[in-house]
Amino acid sequence: MGKMRRIIYLVCFLFMFSFAFAENVTVNDSLIVNETNVTANLSESVNVTNVSSVILEIKNFLPSETKLGDVQLSINIQNVGDKELSNLYAFISGEGFSSYDVVPIDSLKPLEKSYILISGNFKKAGYINLTIKINQEVFYRTVKVLDDSIGVSIYNAALASNLSAELFNLKNNYAALESDFQTKKSDGYDVSGVSLSDLKIMLRDAQTNLLSENLVQTKVKLDLAEEEYQIQLAKMGNLSKVSLAAKLKENALLFSTLAGAIITFFTLYELLKRKKEAVSEKIKSIKIKDKDGNSYSVSSLSSEKKGFSKPKEE
């Protein structure tokens, strides 16, 4: 009986031990699962935080090298977001630099580019690190500031030479594009979507600024002209010939306009003719009396003055 009791005690002990072990494993598994979930949530939080919210990019910044004193900085901005932006101002700070005028961008559509112009002054020479804040975006650029007037002259001369060559190439490209435009138009292509007027104005402005030695503005106008040239060049490559129906419609419109003009002319002519006849009849009906009491018609008096028969007395 004692042996049986010991066996029962042993079985109960093993049962209780296994139950406690299983509960401990369950708790540990739960902790591991919860820890995994927390880790996953933290990871997701980090990923969300790191999602890029950049909506602006600086495509170009000029000049990268300048001299002590007044300077005009040009920032070429592109909207890389999906919403239109407005009132884009740039605030620039750096050691020895101060700004006193900003020309902002009024509006900038998605993927569109434009320029912000900042007038400022460098009071320190060397490599000046600039911090550029545009809305909530922050950018960094470095400008080499020279106090050697000879070095600046050499730099400006080289820059002017490069800009002159760029302008020369763009003017040649424009001439070729204009010639292609006229050829396509003569061959019956629909060129209504192509316009070279803006490109021509940009090239003229670039040349004016280059002659005035305003190199920053020259570069700005050339960049805009290059973009406009690429746009119009792409349009020229996608032209199609005017359909027969469109030609007939255009000719019908021209014919109707011409016919309307002819009808209007003849209508006006008839109205003037009738008005003249009515005035003439009115004049004939007018009678006047001389000092002797004789009545004469105006038309009779006119005929007498011209050498015709004398008016009849009434």
C-alpha positions in Angstrom: 0.0 0.0 0.0 2.9 2.3 0.8 4.5 1.5 -2.5 1.3 2.3 -4.4 1.0 5.7 -2.5 4.5 6.6 -3.5 3.7 5.9 -7.2 0.6 8.0 -7.0 2.7 10.9 -5.4 5.3 10.6 -8.2 2.6 10.6 -10.9 1.0 13.7 -9.4 4.4 15.4 -9.1 5.3 14.7 -12.7 1.8 16.0 -13.8 2.2 19.3 -11.9 5.8 19.8 -13.2 4.7 19.2 -16.8 1.8 21.7 -16.4 4.0 24.4 -15.0 6.5 23.9 -17.8 3.8 24.1 -20.5 2.5 27.3 -18.9 6.0 28.8 -18.8 6.5 28.0 -22.5 3.2 29.5 -23.4 4.1 32.7 -21.5 7.5 32.9 -23.2 5.9 32.3 -26.7 3.5 35.1 -26.0 6.3 37.4 -25.0 8.2 36.5 -28.1 5.1 37.1 -30.3 4.5 40.5 -28.5 8.1 41.4 -28.9 8.0 40.6 -32.6 4.8 42.7 -33.0 6.5 45.6 -31.2 9.6 45.3 -33.4 7.4 45.2 -36.5 5.5 48.2 -35.4 8.7 50.1 -34.6 10.0 49.1 -38.0 6.9 50.3 -39.7 7.1 53.6 -37.7 10.7 54.1 -38.8 9.8 53.4 -42.4 6.9 55.9 -42.3 9.2 58.5 -40.8 11.8 57.9 -43.5 9.4 58.2 -46.4 10.7 60.9 -48.6 8.5 64.1 -48.6 10.8 66.1 -50.9 8.7 68.2 -53.2 11.4 70.6 -54.5 14.8 70.1 -56.2 17.5 72.6 -57.0 18.4 71.9 -60.7 21.0 74.6 -60.9 22.6 77.3 -58.7 24.6 80.2 -60.1 27.1 81.5 -59.7 29.4 79.0 -58.1 32.2 81.5 -58.1 32.0 85.3 -57.7 33.8 88.3 -56.2 33.5 90.3 -53.0 30.6 92.7 -53.0 27.1 92.6 -54.6 26.0 89.5 -56.4 22.8 88.1 -57.8 22.2 84.4 -57.1 20.0 82.4 -59.4 18.3 79.2 -58.1 16.7 76.9 -60.7 13.8 75.1 -58.9 11.8 72.1 -60.0 8.5 71.0 -58.5 8.9 67.2 -58.1 5.7 66.8 -56.2 2.2 66.2 -57.5 0.6 69.5 -56.4 1.0 73.1 -57.6 3.1 75.3 -55.3 2.8 79.0 -54.9 4.8 81.9 -53.4 8.2 80.2 -53.3 10.7 82.4 -51.5 14.3 81.5 -50.8 16.2 82.5 -47.6 19.9 82.2 -47.8 22.3 82.5 -44.9 26.1 82.0 -44.7 29.2 83.5 -43.1 29.8 86.9 -44.5 26.7 86.8 -46.8 23.6 89.0 -46.5 20.6 89.3 -48.9 18.5 92.4 -49.5 16.1 91.5 -52.3 14.3 88.3 -53.4 12.3 87.7 -56.6 10.1 84.7 -55.8 8.2 82.2 -57.9 4.5 83.0 -58.0 3.4 79.5 -58.9 5.0 76.2 -59.9 3.1 73.3 -61.4 4.2 69.7 -61.0 7.5 68.9 -62.9 7.7 72.6 -63.9 10.9 74.6 -63.4 11.5 78.2 -62.7 14.0 80.6 -61.1 14.3 82.4 -57.8 16.6 85.4 -57.9 18.3 86.7 -54.7 20.3 89.9 -54.6 22.9 89.9 -51.8 26.4 90.8 -50.7 29.5 88.8 -49.9 31.8 90.5 -47.3 34.2 87.6 -46.9 36.4 85.8 -49.4 37.0 82.0 -49.6 34.7 79.0 -49.9 31.4 80.2 -48.3 28.9 77.5 -47.3 25.4 78.7 -47.8 22.2 77.3 -46.3 19.2 77.7 -48.6 15.7 77.4 -47.2 12.7 77.2 -49.6 9.4 76.7 -47.8 10.2 73.7 -45.6 13.0 72.3 -47.7 16.7 73.0 -46.8 19.6 72.8 -49.3 23.3 73.5 -49.1 25.6 75.0 -51.7 29.1 76.4 -51.6 30.3 79.5 -53.4 33.9 80.5 -54.1 34.3 84.2 -53.3 37.4 85.9 -54.7 38.9 89.2 -53.6 41.4 89.2 -56.5 40.0 91.4 -59.2 42.3 89.9 -61.8 41.1 86.4 -61.0 37.5 87.5 -61.2 38.2 89.1 -64.6 39.8 85.9 -65.9 36.8 83.9 -64.6 34.2 86.2 -66.1 36.0 86.3 -69.5 36.0 82.4 -69.6 32.4 82.3 -68.6 31.4 84.9 -71.2 33.2 82.9 -73.8 31.4 79.7 -72.9 28.0 81.5 -72.8 28.8 83.1 -76.2 29.5 79.6 -77.7 26.3 78.2 -76.1 24.3 81.1 -77.6 25.8 80.6 -81.0 24.8 76.9 -81.0 21.3 77.6 -79.8 20.8 80.3 -82.5 21.9 77.7 -85.2 19.5 75.2 -83.7 16.7 77.8 -83.8 17.5 78.6 -87.5 17.3 74.9 -88.4 14.1 74.4 -86.5 12.5 77.4 -88.2 13.5 76.1 -91.6 12.0 72.7 -90.8 8.9 74.4 -89.6 8.4 76.2 -92.9 9.1 73.0 -94.9 6.6 71.0 -92.9 4.0 73.8 -93.2 4.5 73.8 -97.0 4.2 70.0 -97.2 0.8 70.1 -95.6 1.6 69.2 -92.0 -0.4 70.6 -89.1 2.0 73.0 -87.4 -0.6 74.8 -85.3 0.8 73.4 -82.1 4.3 74.6 -82.7 5.3 78.1 -81.7 8.8 79.5 -82.0 8.1 83.1 -80.9 9.0 82.5 -77.2 12.3 80.8 -78.1 13.2 83.7 -80.4 12.5 86.2 -77.6 14.6 84.2 -75.1 17.6 84.1 -77.5 17.3 87.9 -78.1 17.2 88.5 -74.3 20.2 86.3 -73.8 22.2 88.1 -76.4 21.2 91.5 -74.9 22.4 90.4 -71.4 25.6 89.0 -72.8 26.4 92.3 -74.5 25.6 94.0 -71.2 28.0 91.6 -69.4 25.1 90.4 -67.2 26.4 86.8 -67.2 24.0 85.4 -64.6 21.0 86.6 -66.5 22.5 85.4 -69.7 22.9 81.9 -68.3 19.3 82.0 -67.0 17.9 83.0 -70.4 20.0 80.3 -72.2 18.8 77.6 -69.9 15.2 78.6 -70.5 15.9 78.8 -74.2 17.4 75.3 -74.2 14.3 73.9 -72.5 12.0 75.7 -74.9 14.0 74.4 -77.9 13.7 70.8 -76.7 9.9 71.2 -76.2 9.3 72.6 -79.7 11.7 70.1 -81.2 9.7 67.3 -79.7 6.5 68.8 -81.1 8.1 69.0 -84.6 8.9 65.3 -84.4 5.3 64.4 -83.8 3.6 66.4 -86.6 1.1 64.8 -88.9 -0.3 65.9 -92.2 -3.6 67.9 -92.3 -6.5 65.6 -93.3 -8.6 66.1 -96.4 -11.6 66.9 -94.2 -9.7 69.5 -92.3 -8.6 71.1 -95.6 -12.1 71.2 -96.9 -13.4 72.7 -93.7 -10.7 75.3 -93.8 -11.4 76.2 -97.4 -15.1 76.3 -96.7 -14.5 78.7 -93.9 -12.3 80.9 -96.1 -14.9 80.8 -98.9 -17.7 81.7 -96.6 -15.7 84.6 -95.1 -14.9 85.9 -98.6 -18.5 85.5 -99.8 -19.7 87.3 -96.7 -17.3 90.2 -97.4 -18.6 90.5 -101.0 -22.2 90.4 -100.0 -21.6 93.1 -97.4 -19.8 95.3 -99.9 -22.7 95.1 -102.4 -25.3 95.6 -99.7 -23.5 98.8 -98.6 -23.2 99.9 -102.2 -26.9 99.6 -102.8 -27.7 101.4 -99.6 -25.5 104.3 -100.5 -26.9 104.4 -104.0 -30.5 104.5 -102.7 -29.6 107.2 -100.2 -28.0 109.3 -102.9 -31.1 109.0 -105.1 -33.3 109.9 -102.2 -31.2 113.0 -101.4 -31.3 114.0 -105.1 -35.1 113.8 -105.2 -35.3 115.8 -102.0 -33.2 118.5 -103.5 -35.4 118.7 -106.6 -38.4 119.3 -104.5 -36.9 122.3 -102.8 -38.1 125.6 -104.3 -36.8 129.1 -103.6 -38.2 132.6 -104.5 -36.2 135.6 -105.9 -36.8 139.2 -105.0 -39.5 139.5 -107.7 -41.5 136.7 -106.2 -40.6 134.1 -108.9 -40.2 130.5 -107.6 -37.3 128.3 -108.8 -36.3 124.7 -108.0 -32.8 124.1 -106.7 -32.1 121.7 -109.5 -33.1 124.3 -112.1 -30.7 126.8 -110.6 -27.9 124.2 -110.6 -28.6 123.5 -114.3 -28.5 127.2 -115.2 -25.2 127.7 -113.5 -23.8 124.8 -115.6 -25.0 126.4 -118.9 -28.2 124.4 -119.3 -31.7 125.7 -120.0 -33.1 128.4 -117.8 -35.5 127.4 -115.1 -39.2 127.9 -115.8 -41.2 130.5 -113.9 -44.2 129.4 -112.0 
